[in-house]
Amino acid sequence: MKVSEFLGTKVLDKNAVEIGKVSDMIVDPLAGQINIITISAGEFGIRKKDIEIKPNEIAVLGDYLLLNIEKSDIDVD
């Protein structure tokens, strides 16, 4: 999967509660490894907040990015 295809992907917690969308990522080009994924949470212009997660917090990547943590474990509000 290309990085450009990954951006905009919906992010869900382990209970399938929507958190936001992937807005950016930090990649180590030498290792070919993702170090940080930035999620844009909240409504645009109202409470938009960027959250950073690490690859070890990801359970599944497909049509959605499913995390292995709950929304309450992330400082979203």
Secondary structure, 3 states (H helix, E strand, C coil): CCHHHHCCCEEECCCCCEEEEEEEEEEECCCCEEEEEEEEECCCCCCCEEEEECHHHEEEECCCEEECCCHHHCCCC
